[in-house]
Amino acid sequence: MKCALITGGSRGIGKAISIALAETYYVIVNYKNNEAEAVDTLNKIKNRGGDGDILQFDVTDRRSVDCAIDTWVAKNGDKKISVLVNNAGVREDSLMMWMQENQWKNVIDISLNGFFNTTQKLLMSMLTAKFGRIINIVSISGIKGLSGQTNYSAAKAGIIGATKALAQEVARKGVTVNAIAPGFIRTDMTKDLNEKELAKTIPVQRFGEPEEVAELVAFLASEKSSYITGEVISITGGLY
Ligand code: NAP
């Protein structure tokens, strides 16, 4: 049975992705702290006729990633993780002038090192199976840079570079690697923003919904997307 692992699948965009991918895949919902929300995601999957599991690990902790995935794989010999969505991420905004070292390090660690830890762990089995889908959730900040987000912009731009490089390494083995760059999406991450004011700057005049991002991920996770790799696809309501 083919499975999809979504990091940060407990809330926001990751929750919507988990629910959408459960139409095709057995879904593993990763979370860091919020077990109740991870269970809620799994319940929503099951209520729609899908199936899955929850899996706690911190993407920044390589040993915790290895241990959680090894333990899950040992218990689920009939299942193969064919899709990885690197979605876990945080923002800790500050002007560079005032940014604390831990604000820089945390954001880079979760997005960029998290990508490395999970992707390297699952890559070999995808290459052996000659099928895999790696989808990295980046941001418009990683493309254009956003004031107050040098840490977040650097982390997301780093993943964009890694996406393009890795795509070239693994394409011949049936593994595609793509990035999706959302603009403003209505989740916990953006709830402190002034949506009414910011919406005026977006051509579509509103924030996006997590489900709209999930639809795009579902296509890239499917077998139908096999000729798309190394791409960064924006989903921003026209914002640049
Ligand atoms: P969110 O609502 O704040 O959810 C963040 C998720 O990441 C939660 O499930 C959280 O798990 C998980 N997480 C955080 N740190 C983790 C860690 N160290 N290990 C494992 N999981 C961890 O965020 P979101 O808005 O859905 O964002 C999802 C992704 O989209 C992020 O990469 C973000 O940068 C990107 N993005 C978001 C927007 C936007 O407007 N919302 C725009 C562009 C890009 P717990 O529930 O356990 O805390």
Residues whose N, C-alpha, C, O or C-beta is under 5 A from the ligand:
A	BS01	NAP	G8 G9 S10 R11 G12 I13 G14 Y31 K32 N33 N34 F57 D58 V59 T60 N87 A88 G89 V90 I110 I137 V138 S139 P182 G183 F184 I185 T187 D188 M189 T190
